[in-house]
Amino acid sequence: MFEGQPKGLYALALANTGERFGYYTMLAVFVLFLKANFGWDAGTAGAVYSGFLAFVYFLPLVGGMLADKIGYGKCVTTGIFVMFTGYLLLSIPAGAGVPAMILMFGALALICVGTSLFKGNLQVMVGNLYDAPELQSKRDSAFSIFYMAINIGALFAPTAAVKIMDFAQKNFGATLADSYHYAFGVACLSLVVSIAIYYGFKKSFAHADYNAKTKATATGSTEPELSPKETKDRIVALCLVFAVVIFFWMAFHQNGLTLTLFAEEYTATSSFGLESMMFDVSNLLLCIVIIYALFSLFESKTSKGKTISGVIILACIVALGYKYVSVSPEGIAVEAPIFQQFNPCFVVGLTPVSMAIFAWLAKKGKEPSAPRKIGLGMLVAACGFIVMTLGSIGISEGDRVSPNWLISTYLILTFGELLLSPMGISFVSKVAPPKYKGLMMGGWFVATAIGNFLVSIPGFLWGKVPLVVVWGVLVGLCLLSALFIFSIMKRLEKVC
């Protein structure tokens, strides 16, 4: 999985890990902050949440166009500092009046602008690492690793948000509304780490900081010229994929809105026994280590490597066993934001599994194309919300269901995400016409932005229609999107 990858991949991935940790720490509690601090209802809070997500993912189109002209590295470094300023303003406890709203919206605007310069252009630089003929076959696996790194940051974000809020309330006397600002302050610190990694290891990826105009100087070669028809075919194919993923992101990013509201209003607030261990991020981390050690055990070519892997597995199992017998019979409290740790946990844990499956299929000549994986991802996403539909049948206000319904949904949605998101980014970096790499990567984020804007629709339905209707809308949209992409599959696979 990691063999033969250039060092620059890990530097860029870790720089992104720091930024994503801060972003998801903030996002884990953002809707709850809006409700607690300003007293907004779910619809209003959802509109602000989805609007913010829309701009975060729409503006990379502008950032990509700018980077195609002035360079990707310049935009990435500028973006980091702009984002830092935004998170710094958001961490200021300014109350609940109009000045506080102005400060908050100003901070959100800076985060959006900074992200537009940072996120998409960093991914273009990752793609540039694999333009060399000897590395092109590793592009899909590289973006899987890169995507896993994003989710390492996201894995610890909900726990960090909850812990820092609890610490602020217990030690600084902060009210619930004020304690959210301490969670936002974590994002500032994470960006400092991101900046340090980016500049500390810049030499390992400096050669990937080129666009179509500067490639000859940077690499000694030029991009092959595409005919107007080839350029058009590629752009049309990408736009068709963008149209499909809109509805995936609309469904997937319910994790911060309706799925969080379901956790807060309809899910058990305590957990016992083995189930309770899932809410401790250290236990999840031990399980992830076991998965990676198992792969190392079977792939290692030396007895020493196998022995080390076996010892690690045994140590993790012993640690989990000790923690199980130490579980309190009184159970633990379960807070709504903590459910958002499961998706990144599953991404990190399942990435080597998915890569192994696709590698096995590739050896047999049966690996699905990137567009086909995207279509399968939409079908899997529909299954995730079918689970939520089943878990919501017959419940009403005041009822509480098992946390396993939400956890199972996050597991299924993660399978869909691994089929769609890293493969989609890889597809864009591969198919985009050389002169429009930044623009087309920005187009991927525009599709994400539109999907994020549509996230608010289930939020407005919340409390006004039965829960099965809310989830049913998402199931239907995912199924229709899957049907569409399979209907144009030949056209998409032609440009791969």
C-alpha positions as CSV (number, residue, x, y, z in Angstrom):
1,M,0.0,0.0,0.0
2,F,2.7,2.5,1.0
3,E,5.5,0.9,-1.0
4,G,7.0,3.1,-3.8
5,Q,5.1,6.2,-2.9
6,P,7.1,9.5,-3.2
7,K,7.9,11.3,0.1
8,G,6.1,14.4,-1.0
9,L,2.8,12.5,-0.7
10,Y,3.2,12.1,3.0
11,A,4.3,15.7,3.6
12,L,1.3,17.1,1.7
13,A,-1.1,14.5,3.3
14,L,0.1,15.4,6.8
15,A,-0.2,19.1,6.1
16,N,-3.7,18.5,5.1
17,T,-4.3,16.3,8.2
18,G,-3.6,19.2,10.5
19,E,-5.9,21.6,8.6
20,R,-8.7,19.0,8.5
21,F,-8.4,18.3,12.2
22,G,-9.2,21.9,13.0
23,Y,-11.9,22.1,10.4
24,Y,-13.8,19.0,11.7
25,T,-13.3,20.0,15.4
26,M,-15.1,23.2,14.5
27,L,-17.7,21.5,12.4
28,A,-18.5,18.8,15.0
29,V,-20.1,21.4,17.3
30,F,-21.0,24.2,14.9
31,V,-24.8,23.5,14.6
32,L,-25.1,22.9,18.3
33,F,-23.2,26.2,18.9
34,L,-25.6,28.1,16.7
35,K,-28.6,26.7,18.6
36,A,-27.1,27.3,22.1
37,N,-25.5,30.7,21.5
38,F,-28.1,32.4,19.3
39,G,-31.1,30.4,20.2
40,W,-31.8,29.4,16.5
41,D,-34.0,26.5,15.5
42,A,-32.8,23.5,13.5
43,G,-33.9,25.1,10.2
44,T,-32.1,28.4,10.7
45,A,-29.0,26.7,12.1
46,G,-29.1,24.2,9.2
47,A,-29.3,27.0,6.7
48,V,-26.2,28.7,8.1
49,Y,-24.4,25.4,8.4
50,S,-25.2,24.4,4.8
51,G,-24.5,27.9,3.5
52,F,-21.1,27.8,5.1
53,L,-20.3,24.4,3.6
54,A,-21.5,25.5,0.2
55,F,-19.1,28.5,0.2
56,V,-16.2,26.4,1.6
57,Y,-16.6,24.0,-1.4
58,F,-17.7,26.5,-4.0
59,L,-14.9,29.0,-3.7
60,P,-12.1,26.5,-4.6
61,L,-13.3,27.0,-8.2
62,V,-12.0,30.6,-8.0
63,G,-8.9,29.4,-6.1
64,G,-8.2,26.9,-8.8
65,M,-8.6,29.4,-11.6
66,L,-6.2,31.7,-9.8
67,A,-3.7,28.9,-9.2
68,D,-3.7,27.9,-12.8
69,K,-2.3,31.4,-13.5
70,I,0.0,32.2,-10.5
71,G,0.9,28.7,-9.1
72,Y,-0.5,26.2,-6.7
73,G,2.1,26.7,-3.9
74,K,1.5,30.4,-3.6
75,C,-2.2,29.9,-3.2
76,V,-1.7,27.0,-0.7
77,T,0.5,29.1,1.6
78,T,-1.7,32.2,1.4
79,G,-4.7,30.1,2.2
80,I,-3.2,28.6,5.4
81,F,-2.7,32.1,6.9
82,V,-6.2,33.4,5.9
83,M,-7.8,30.3,7.5
84,F,-5.8,30.8,10.6
85,T,-7.2,34.4,10.9
86,G,-10.7,33.1,10.5
87,Y,-10.5,30.5,13.2
88,L,-8.9,33.0,15.5
89,L,-11.8,35.4,15.2
90,L,-14.3,32.5,15.6
91,S,-12.7,31.6,18.9
92,I,-13.5,35.0,20.4
93,P,-16.5,34.7,22.8
94,A,-18.4,37.8,21.7
95,G,-21.9,37.0,23.1
96,A,-25.1,36.6,21.2
97,G,-25.9,40.1,19.8
98,V,-25.5,41.6,16.4
99,P,-21.7,42.3,16.8
100,A,-21.2,38.6,17.6
101,M,-23.1,37.6,14.5
102,I,-21.0,40.0,12.4
103,L,-17.8,38.6,13.9
104,M,-18.9,35.1,13.3
105,F,-19.9,35.6,9.7
106,G,-16.7,37.5,9.0
107,A,-14.7,34.6,10.5
108,L,-16.6,32.1,8.3
109,A,-15.9,34.2,5.2
110,L,-12.2,34.1,5.9
111,I,-12.3,30.3,6.5
112,C,-14.1,29.9,3.2
113,V,-11.6,32.1,1.3
114,G,-8.6,30.4,2.9
115,T,-10.0,27.0,2.1
116,S,-10.6,28.0,-1.5
117,L,-6.9,28.7,-1.9
118,F,-5.6,25.7,0.1
119,K,-7.7,22.6,-0.3
120,G,-8.1,22.0,-4.1
121,N,-4.7,23.3,-5.0
122,L,-3.0,21.0,-2.5
123,Q,-4.7,18.1,-4.1
124,V,-3.6,19.2,-7.6
125,M,0.0,19.2,-6.3
126,V,-0.6,15.6,-5.0
127,G,-1.8,14.7,-8.5
128,N,1.3,16.4,-10.1
129,L,3.5,14.0,-8.2
130,Y,2.1,11.1,-10.3
131,D,2.4,12.7,-13.7
132,A,5.7,10.8,-14.2
133,P,5.1,7.6,-16.3
134,E,6.6,5.3,-13.6
135,L,4.2,6.6,-10.9
136,Q,0.9,6.9,-12.9
137,S,-0.2,3.4,-11.8
138,K,0.0,4.5,-8.2
139,R,-2.3,7.5,-8.5
140,D,-5.5,5.8,-7.2
141,S,-3.7,4.3,-4.2
142,A,-2.0,7.6,-3.5
143,F,-5.3,9.5,-3.2
144,S,-6.6,6.7,-1.0
145,I,-3.7,7.3,1.3
146,F,-4.2,11.1,1.1
147,Y,-7.9,10.7,1.9
148,M,-7.0,8.4,4.8
149,A,-4.8,11.2,6.2
150,I,-7.6,13.6,6.0
151,N,-9.7,11.3,8.1
152,I,-7.0,10.8,10.7
153,G,-7.5,14.5,11.5
154,A,-11.2,14.1,11.5
155,L,-11.1,11.0,13.7
156,F,-9.9,12.8,16.7
157,A,-11.9,16.1,16.1
158,P,-15.2,15.2,17.8
159,T,-13.4,13.9,20.9
160,A,-11.2,17.0,21.0
161,A,-14.2,19.3,20.7
162,V,-16.1,17.6,23.5
163,K,-13.1,17.3,25.8
164,I,-11.9,20.9,25.5
165,M,-15.5,22.1,26.1
166,D,-15.8,20.0,29.2
167,F,-12.4,21.2,30.4
168,A,-13.4,24.9,29.8
169,Q,-16.6,24.5,31.8
170,K,-14.9,22.7,34.7
171,N,-11.8,24.7,35.0
172,F,-12.6,28.2,33.6
173,G,-16.3,28.4,34.6
174,A,-17.3,28.8,31.0
175,T,-21.0,28.5,30.2
176,L,-22.1,26.0,27.5
177,A,-22.4,28.7,24.8
178,D,-18.9,30.1,25.7
179,S,-17.2,26.7,25.8
180,Y,-17.7,26.2,22.1
181,H,-15.2,29.0,21.4
182,Y,-12.5,26.9,23.1
183,A,-13.3,24.1,20.6
184,F,-12.9,26.6,17.8
185,G,-9.6,27.7,19.2
186,V,-8.2,24.2,18.7
187,A,-8.4,24.8,14.9
188,C,-5.9,27.7,15.3
189,L,-3.4,25.4,17.0
190,S,-3.9,22.6,14.4
191,L,-3.1,25.1,11.6
192,V,0.1,26.0,13.2
193,V,1.1,22.3,13.0
194,S,-0.1,22.3,9.4
195,I,2.1,25.3,8.5
196,A,5.1,23.7,10.2
197,I,4.7,20.5,8.3
198,Y,4.2,22.3,5.0
199,Y,7.3,24.4,5.3
200,G,9.4,21.9,7.1
201,F,9.1,19.3,4.3
202,K,8.6,21.6,1.3
203,K,11.7,20.2,-0.5
204,S,10.0,16.8,-0.9
205,F,7.2,18.2,-3.1
206,A,8.6,21.4,-4.5
207,H,8.9,19.7,-7.9
208,A,5.1,19.2,-8.0
209,D,4.4,22.9,-7.8
210,Y,3.9,23.5,-11.4
211,N,1.0,24.3,-13.8
212,A,0.7,23.9,-17.6
213,K,2.7,27.1,-18.2
214,T,5.6,26.2,-15.9
215,K,5.8,22.4,-16.3
216,A,8.6,22.6,-19.0
217,T,10.8,24.6,-16.6
218,A,9.9,22.4,-13.5
219,T,10.2,19.0,-15.1
220,G,12.0,19.4,-18.4
221,S,8.9,18.2,-20.3
222,T,5.7,19.7,-21.6
223,E,2.1,18.5,-21.4
224,P,0.8,16.9,-24.6
225,E,-1.6,19.2,-26.5
226,L,-5.2,18.0,-26.6
227,S,-7.4,18.7,-29.6
228,P,-10.5,20.9,-28.9
229,K,-12.7,17.8,-29.2
230,E,-10.6,15.9,-26.6
231,T,-10.7,18.8,-24.3
232,K,-14.4,19.2,-24.6
233,D,-15.0,15.5,-24.1
234,R,-13.0,15.5,-20.9
235,I,-14.7,18.5,-19.5
236,V,-18.2,17.2,-20.3
237,A,-17.3,13.8,-18.7
238,L,-16.1,15.6,-15.6
239,C,-19.2,17.8,-15.4
240,L,-21.5,14.7,-15.7
241,V,-19.6,13.2,-12.7
242,F,-19.9,16.4,-10.8
243,A,-23.7,16.4,-11.4
244,V,-23.9,13.0,-9.8
245,V,-21.7,13.6,-6.7
246,I,-23.9,16.6,-5.8
247,F,-26.5,14.3,-4.3
248,F,-23.9,12.1,-2.6
249,W,-22.6,15.1,-0.6
250,M,-26.1,16.3,0.1
251,A,-26.7,12.9,1.7
252,F,-23.3,12.3,3.2
253,H,-23.0,15.7,5.0
254,Q,-26.2,15.0,7.0
255,N,-23.6,13.9,9.5
256,G,-23.4,17.4,10.8
257,L,-27.2,18.1,10.6
258,T,-30.0,15.6,10.6
259,L,-27.8,12.7,11.8
260,T,-26.5,14.9,14.7
261,L,-30.1,16.0,15.4
262,F,-31.1,12.3,15.5
263,A,-28.3,11.6,17.9
264,E,-29.4,14.5,20.1
265,E,-33.1,13.9,20.1
266,Y,-33.8,10.2,19.4
267,T,-30.6,8.3,20.4
268,A,-29.9,6.8,23.9
269,T,-27.8,9.2,26.0
270,S,-25.9,6.4,27.7
271,S,-24.2,3.2,26.7
272,F,-23.1,0.1,28.6
273,G,-20.7,-2.9,28.3
274,L,-19.0,-3.7,25.0
275,E,-21.0,-1.1,23.1
276,S,-19.7,1.7,25.4
277,M,-16.1,1.0,24.3
278,M,-16.9,2.3,20.9
279,F,-17.3,5.8,22.3
280,D,-13.7,5.9,23.5
281,V,-11.5,7.0,20.6
282,S,-8.5,5.2,22.1
283,N,-10.3,1.9,21.7
284,L,-11.1,2.7,18.1
285,L,-7.4,3.6,17.6
286,L,-6.4,0.2,19.0
287,C,-8.7,-1.6,16.5
288,I,-7.2,0.4,13.7
289,V,-3.7,-0.6,14.7
290,I,-4.8,-4.2,14.8
291,I,-6.0,-3.9,11.2
292,Y,-2.8,-2.4,9.9
293,A,-0.7,-4.9,11.9
294,L,-2.6,-7.8,10.3
295,F,-1.8,-6.4,6.9
296,S,1.8,-6.1,7.9
297,L,1.8,-9.7,9.3
298,F,0.6,-11.2,6.0
299,E,2.7,-8.9,3.7
300,S,6.0,-8.9,5.6
301,K,8.7,-10.7,3.8
302,T,10.9,-11.4,6.9
303,S,10.3,-13.4,10.1
304,K,11.3,-10.3,12.1
305,G,8.6,-8.2,10.5
306,K,6.0,-10.9,11.1
307,T,7.1,-11.2,14.7
308,I,6.9,-7.5,15.4
309,S,3.4,-7.4,13.7
310,G,2.3,-10.3,15.8
311,V,3.5,-8.7,19.1
312,I,1.7,-5.4,18.2
313,I,-1.6,-7.3,17.5
314,L,-1.3,-9.2,20.8
315,A,-0.5,-6.1,22.8
316,C,-3.5,-4.3,21.3
317,I,-5.8,-7.3,22.1
318,V,-4.6,-7.4,25.7
319,A,-5.1,-3.6,26.0
320,L,-8.7,-3.9,24.7
321,G,-9.3,-6.8,27.0
322,Y,-8.1,-4.9,30.0
323,K,-10.3,-1.9,29.1
324,Y,-13.3,-4.2,28.7
325,V,-13.0,-5.6,32.1
326,S,-12.6,-2.1,33.5
327,V,-15.8,-0.8,31.9
328,S,-18.0,0.8,34.5
329,P,-21.3,-1.1,35.1
330,E,-23.0,2.3,35.3
331,G,-22.2,2.9,31.7
332,I,-21.0,6.2,30.1
333,A,-22.8,9.3,28.9
334,V,-23.1,9.6,25.1
335,E,-23.0,13.1,23.7
336,A,-24.4,13.9,20.2
337,P,-21.1,15.3,18.6
338,I,-19.2,12.1,19.5
339,F,-21.0,10.1,16.8
340,Q,-19.0,12.1,14.1
341,Q,-15.9,10.2,15.1
342,F,-17.1,7.0,13.6
343,N,-17.0,8.0,9.9
344,P,-13.3,9.0,9.9
345,C,-12.5,6.0,12.1
346,F,-14.0,3.7,9.5
347,V,-12.3,5.5,6.7
348,V,-8.9,5.1,8.3
349,G,-9.6,1.5,9.3
350,L,-11.1,0.4,6.0
351,T,-8.8,2.2,3.5
352,P,-6.2,-0.7,3.5
353,V,-9.1,-3.2,3.2
354,S,-10.5,-1.4,0.1
355,M,-7.1,-1.0,-1.4
356,A,-6.4,-4.7,-1.0
357,I,-9.7,-5.6,-2.6
358,F,-9.1,-3.4,-5.6
359,A,-5.5,-4.6,-5.9
360,W,-6.8,-8.2,-5.9
361,L,-9.4,-7.3,-8.6
362,A,-6.8,-5.5,-10.6
363,K,-4.6,-8.6,-10.8
364,K,-7.6,-10.5,-12.1
365,G,-8.3,-7.7,-14.6
366,K,-11.7,-7.0,-13.0
367,E,-11.1,-3.8,-11.1
368,P,-14.1,-1.3,-11.7
369,S,-13.3,1.9,-13.4
370,A,-13.4,5.1,-11.3
371,P,-16.8,6.2,-12.7
372,R,-18.2,2.7,-12.0
373,K,-16.9,3.0,-8.4
374,I,-18.7,6.3,-8.1
375,G,-21.9,4.7,-9.2
376,L,-21.5,1.8,-6.7
377,G,-20.8,4.4,-4.0
378,M,-24.2,6.0,-4.7
379,L,-26.0,2.7,-4.3
380,V,-24.2,2.0,-1.0
381,A,-25.1,5.5,0.3
382,A,-28.8,4.7,-0.4
383,C,-28.4,1.5,1.7
384,G,-27.1,3.7,4.6
385,F,-30.2,5.7,4.7
386,I,-32.4,2.7,4.3
387,V,-30.9,1.6,7.7
388,M,-31.9,5.0,9.2
389,T,-35.4,4.5,7.8
390,L,-35.7,1.1,9.5
391,G,-34.4,2.5,12.7
392,S,-36.9,5.4,12.7
393,I,-40.1,3.3,12.1
394,G,-42.5,3.8,14.9
395,I,-40.5,6.2,17.1
396,S,-41.9,9.5,18.2
397,E,-40.7,12.5,20.3
398,G,-39.2,11.4,23.6
399,D,-38.3,7.9,22.3
400,R,-34.7,6.8,22.4
401,V,-33.2,4.1,20.2
402,S,-29.9,2.2,20.3
403,P,-26.7,4.1,19.2
404,N,-26.1,1.1,16.9
405,W,-28.5,2.4,14.3
406,L,-26.4,5.5,13.8
407,I,-23.1,3.6,14.0
408,S,-24.3,1.1,11.4
409,T,-25.3,4.0,9.1
410,Y,-21.9,5.7,9.4
411,L,-20.2,2.3,8.6
412,I,-22.3,1.9,5.4
413,L,-21.9,5.5,4.3
414,T,-18.1,5.1,4.8
415,F,-18.1,2.2,2.3
416,G,-19.9,4.5,-0.1
417,E,-17.4,7.4,0.6
418,L,-14.4,5.2,-0.1
419,L,-15.8,4.2,-3.4
420,L,-16.7,7.7,-4.4
421,S,-14.6,10.5,-2.9
422,P,-10.9,9.4,-3.3
423,M,-11.6,7.8,-6.6
424,G,-13.4,10.9,-7.8
425,I,-10.5,13.1,-6.9
426,S,-8.1,10.8,-8.6
427,F,-10.4,10.7,-11.7
428,V,-10.3,14.5,-11.8
429,S,-6.6,14.8,-11.5
430,K,-6.2,12.2,-14.3
431,V,-8.8,13.3,-16.8
432,A,-8.7,17.1,-16.4
433,P,-7.1,18.9,-19.4
434,P,-3.6,20.1,-18.4
435,K,-4.4,23.8,-18.8
436,Y,-7.5,23.5,-16.5
437,K,-6.3,21.2,-13.7
438,G,-7.0,23.8,-11.0
439,L,-10.3,24.8,-12.5
440,M,-11.5,21.2,-12.8
441,M,-10.5,20.3,-9.3
442,G,-12.4,23.5,-8.3
443,G,-15.3,22.0,-10.2
444,W,-15.3,18.9,-8.0
445,F,-15.6,21.2,-5.0
446,V,-18.4,23.2,-6.7
447,A,-20.3,20.0,-7.0
448,T,-19.6,19.4,-3.3
449,A,-20.7,22.9,-2.6
450,I,-24.0,22.5,-4.3
451,G,-24.5,19.3,-2.4
452,N,-23.7,21.0,0.9
453,F,-26.2,23.8,0.1
454,L,-28.9,21.2,-0.5
455,V,-28.0,19.7,2.9
456,S,-30.4,22.2,4.5
457,I,-33.5,20.6,2.8
458,P,-33.8,17.7,5.2
459,G,-33.1,20.2,8.0
460,F,-36.2,22.2,7.0
461,L,-38.1,18.9,6.9
462,W,-37.0,18.0,10.4
463,G,-39.8,18.1,12.8
464,K,-42.4,18.8,10.1
465,V,-42.7,15.4,8.5
466,P,-42.1,11.8,9.9
467,L,-38.5,10.7,10.1
468,V,-39.0,8.0,7.5
469,V,-39.9,10.7,5.0
470,V,-36.7,12.6,5.7
471,W,-34.5,9.5,5.2
472,G,-36.7,8.4,2.3
473,V,-35.9,11.6,0.3
474,L,-32.2,10.9,0.7
475,V,-32.6,7.2,-0.4
476,G,-34.5,8.2,-3.5
477,L,-32.0,10.9,-4.6
478,C,-29.1,8.4,-4.2
479,L,-30.8,5.8,-6.2
480,L,-31.7,8.2,-9.0
481,S,-28.1,9.4,-9.1
482,A,-26.8,5.9,-9.4
483,L,-29.2,5.1,-12.2
484,F,-28.0,8.2,-14.1
485,I,-24.3,7.5,-13.8
486,F,-24.7,3.9,-14.9
487,S,-26.8,5.1,-17.9
488,I,-23.8,7.2,-19.1
489,M,-21.0,4.8,-18.0
490,K,-19.6,4.1,-21.5
491,R,-19.2,7.8,-22.2
492,L,-17.3,8.3,-18.9
493,E,-15.1,5.2,-19.3
494,K,-14.1,6.3,-22.8
495,V,-12.0,9.2,-21.4
496,C,-10.4,7.3,-18.5
